[in-house]
């Protein structure tokens, strides 16, 4: 995505650039001139200080020679007429011992406070020295190249400050005048530059709003703008030609669109009829799917019936055999008793064999009763979706007992991990069907070519949720059907006993009947893991 460009006004940009340039030139020039003027005033003031100091030095020679300090003091008062001189000190050189001593002085108006002597600064003040408020200078008093003493002079910077303020004021006024004049000139100049561009803009806006592509831009006074106007006219000419072609094409499109509209209406009517037929067919398919799901339920129940019948037949057959054998022994004992040939050894043998036969009959009949009872519970639960209180582990044991015939056909191990006395209130029927379908699905698909199959069922209570983790170590799920494993009619064993409805039924039971959710994890040759969670009411023991 291109970066957003901030749009600026040419008028404003040119105005700012030109004003900034002119201001820079004016301020720089006036600053240089002002600085030169101030420096010149400073030099003049230093020159005046040096002149006054030389005059005072010449006048002081006679007074120093005659040691007339008071007379010299009166003579120095003549400088009171100058407002610039603040202090005058006269220092005299003593021959024996050699030293410099204060001789006399003058201070402005007689009211200025006295200042300490500057004898220690004679070497430093041979040239004029500036400070914030005054200028200081020391000049030697000489006669015939012999120094008699020194003159210290301090003059005020007031004149320099006045000159500086005047220059600054004049500078500000000049800058303001120059800025105003420059802005007036720049505004007129920019108007002359931008007016042709505005004229072209107004023409283009008029063409855009009115769609009059035969309008053209007029000649412009500036060469660059006139070239722009001519190129715009070329563009407008091409646009006009293109626009006229588009008009013709639009007319043709209207005719074509009307024709297409008529065809679409005919096709729409045909599609409506087809859609109605598809809806009817879809409703029938839903009905057939429901019937197939019910058939799948009944098929699993039928498989259990056949398996239970086979399982029950074995203990009943053993019971019949044992009871027949017992009946034969009773008849033999009866004949011996009637013929009075009954021996004690014969009676002892009959009692021993009779006890064994009765035990066989009891065990097998009890086995048949358990099988029938478990099947009855499972069958009743499968045909009912009512809530009831039940022991989860007992429910799983009943399911495994019912599926015993199918489990015996393959060498697999089923590990159950469920807490003892986990009693819940829920719908045992859907749970029965879920576990039966998952186990049968593993038996059908998972353990082909595997001799040591293991199915693991783990049950956990998760705060009002029952978690069932079902896993096997089988062949896993083909990646091509993994994402649609819960769809109806999805199977890899079509024609070999697989209807493709088992896991679809499991999904519907978990999500609709139990109000939970189911998740599948599987890798090829790594088995499957079904994670099932649904709400239950945990009963306290």
Protein Blocks (a to p, Z undefined) as FASTA:
>chain_A
ZZddddddfklmmmmmmmmmmmmmmmmmmmmmmmmmmmmmmmmmmmmmmmmmmmmmmmmm
mmmmnopaklmmmmmmmmmmpmkbmbdcdddddfbdcddddfbdcdehhlaccdddfklm
mmmmmpccddfkbccddddddeehiafbdcdddddfklmmmmmmmmmmmmmmmmmmmmmm
mmmmmmmmmmmmmmmmmmmmmmmmmmmmnopakbccdddfbfklmmmmmmmmmmmmmmmm
mmmmmmmmmmmmmmmmmmmmmmmmmmmmmmmmmmmmmmmmmmmmmmmmmmmmmmmmmmmm
mmmmmmmmmmmmmmmmmmmmmmmmmmmmmmmmmmmmmnopacfklmmmmmmmmmmmmmmm
mmmmmmmmmmmmmmmmmmmmmmpccdcdddfklmmmmmmmmmmmmmmmpccdddddddeh
iacdddfklmmmmmmmmmmmmmmmmmgoiabbccddddddeehiacdddddfbebjafkl
mmmmmpghiafkghiopaolmmmmmmmmmmmmnopacdddddehkapadddddddddddZ
Z
